[in-house]
Amino acid sequence: MIVKSSPNQSAYSLQPDTPVTYVKGIGPKRAEVLEKTGITTFLELLYHFPRRYLDRRTIMPIAKLKIGSEATIVAKVLSMNMVRTRKRSYFQLLVGDDSGQLRCVWFNGAKYIQKIFKPGDAVAMSGRVEFYGGLQFVHPDYDILESDDYATLHTARIIPLYPSSMELKKVGLDSRGFRRQFHKIFETLPWQVTEIIPREILERLKFYDINRALRQIHFPDSATELDRAVRRFKFEELFFLQLLLAVKRRSIKEVRKQLRYDRTGVHLKRIYEKLPFELTDAQKRVIHEIWNDMKSETVMNRLLQGDVGSGKTAVALLCASIAIGNGYQAAVMAPTEILAEQHFRNLHQMGKPAGITVRLLIGGQKRSEREQILAEIENGVAELIVGTHAIIQESVAFQKLALVIIDEQHRFGVLQRSQLIEKGINPDVLVMTATPIPRTLSMTLYGDMDVSVLDELPARKGKITTRIVNIDQLDRVYEYIRGRIQRGEQAYIVYPLIEESAKLDLQAAIQGFEYLRDRVFADFRLALVHGGMKTTEKDKIMHCFSNGTVDILVSTTVIEVGVDNPNATIMVIENAERFGLTQIHQLRGRIGRGEKNGVCVLVERKRNEASHQRLRIISDTTDGFEISEQDLKLRGPGEFYGTRQHGFPKMKIADLLIDKELLKLARSEAFMLIKADPHLRRAEYSGTREHLVRKYSEYMNFVDVL
């Protein structure tokens, strides 16, 4: 993107990367504060979009306000004072228009707020209308209007209100300050920004060009103009994110394999014939999709999504057997030692008919045992290697690693994943996740991968029933657990552990464990496992639970991805209202894995209608994909799946949930563009290419240079 100078402009022309301190009206002091918010260049300043707008059509006379409604008023400050009571102090402002008066109250930050206003100020106030001896707003959004702003509102102008912090306000960059600054940029500086979206896309989709869109998003002439400007910038944000994914996907597809597959091999046939169950149609379809990738000339980069119990392990083994049957090695990487051991046991047992040599490599092994396994990996005796991050250590050398299977990728960093891949000769990569990911989020998180979905569950004898109870019903729940344990079954009792309140949550879990052990289930064997323990300690307790020497396992959410224990039939989730729906679904997947029916009890300790309706979703269905869609709607993309942990940029103006159709459109256009010009080398795409590299330079180290 280039800001062009026009003939009558001064000799010095602002460039995209010009430090914001050199923008007229900013200066060093303001620049220092802006930089803390991520605005360091002129271009980033232009992209500091309003958070909302004041439209004359939405301004209400005070006399017409309705209690309980959200409203915006424009008025003058009549009086102001700090009120001190025995319990607390608060600041109140009396404002009025031609129709009446209203009080504005601030309990928090009162000392700061009182310095902002003065009698006679024209102000815009937005908030919920309340009544307490008269109409009032509590902690309203506010904006001090200049006299010309006030007049403008009454001539159908739309006024932008900008996101601002206390630090920005202290240097004069509140909404009024930003409006002044942008007015200076748009009205007194001749400038033009070079378009970054290809011209044919703009014309085909009828989007505004960047210059018109920038003017309209900051100073819209009408609601229609504003909508079109916002739509253009939402598309732009989604388009460049999808363009990044398309480039990553292209770079992977350009990698040619040095290993070749001639056949599926006898190993696959032998294992398939001896399976103790019938594969579902979904499993057969997915294996066919993976096999097509494996025999192609380019490397596989595929995501396998499957609900809890959908049979991902069987798919992984059958695909690994193809690699092994062609004389190569396969590796399975799990997030925890106990899960790696579970995979090892299952794969070892299922691989016996084909005589596959399976080895387990984890951190806690004896030195002699480890050295033996390392030698077998290097000389090719070990055909299928299962482990944790120990697999990616420098001391591990594979002979012919052809297939990398990563379980629960979101628990690995990108670097760990790339280190394992580097141990093979451009190996095929299959990522498995038991977290059903809504399509909208999948297009963003895994947009550079091919996706296979196990959307069919094998017939299972054990069914899971989910019940919602309140604390008054806990005694009955405990009696029910007692009866099931006396019949030889086992139970989980899970406590929440949220990062923001980790210490308090851990303390509550420990206290809950002690109460259950000493007062409720004194005649049973209980154990506690939580995230603060060492891995070896956690694994030891989980083993005790698996082999039946522990009746009730009290835990925090560390069992979300855990071992199979067919004898565990009951799960009680405390403070269930604090969990995400997808997380509860993952947790309850730990029970009912054998022939006996499972019961999941959700304990509501702080019930309200909204949280109860959320839990009703989980009690009404066992379909993980349906639950994940509902969870995404309720919690939003960031909280739903911790998208920041994936290293993906935070959306600035687009919303992955609201803008689903725009996301699909952006993805289609981005991938078509890369298909037509894989390296964006045509002259007409130079602006697009430059912006992509500038915007995503920190993400481009994982892909080939454009």
Secondary structure, 3 states (H helix, E strand, C coil): CCEECCCCCCCCCCCCCCEHHHCCCCHHHHHHHHHHCCCCEHHHHHCCCCCEEEEHHHECCHHHCCCCCEEEEEEEEEEEEEEECCCCEEEEEEEEECCEEEEEEECCCHHHHCCCCCCCCEEEEEEECEECCCEEEECCEEEEECHHHHHHHCCCCEEEECCCCHHHHHCCCCHHHHHHHHHHHHHHCCCEECCCCCHHHHHHHCCCCHHHHHHHHHCCCCHHHHHHHHHHHHHHHHHHHHHHHHHHHHHHHCCECCCCCCCCCHHHHHHHHHCCCCCCHHHHHHHHHHHHHHCCCECCEEEEEECCCCCHHHHHHHHHHHHHHCCCEEEEECCCHHHHHHHHHHHHHHHHHHCCCEEEECCCCCHHHHHHHHHHHHHCCCCEEEECHHHHCCCCCCCCEEEEEEECHHHCCHHHHHHHHHCCCCCEEEEEECCCCCHHHHHHHCCCCEEEEECCCCCCCCCEEEEEEEHHHHHHHHHHHHHHHHCCCEEEEECCCCHHHHHHHHHHHHHHHHHHHHHHCCCCCEEEECCCCCHHHHHHHHHHHHCCCCCEEEECHHHCCCCCCCCEEEEEECCHHHCCHHHHHHHHCCCCCCCCCEEEEEEECCCCHHHHHHHHHHHHCCCHHHHHHHHHHHHCHHHHHCHHHHCCCCCCCCCCCCCHHHHHHHHHHHHHHHHHCCCCCCHHHHHHHHHHHHHCHHHHHHCCCC
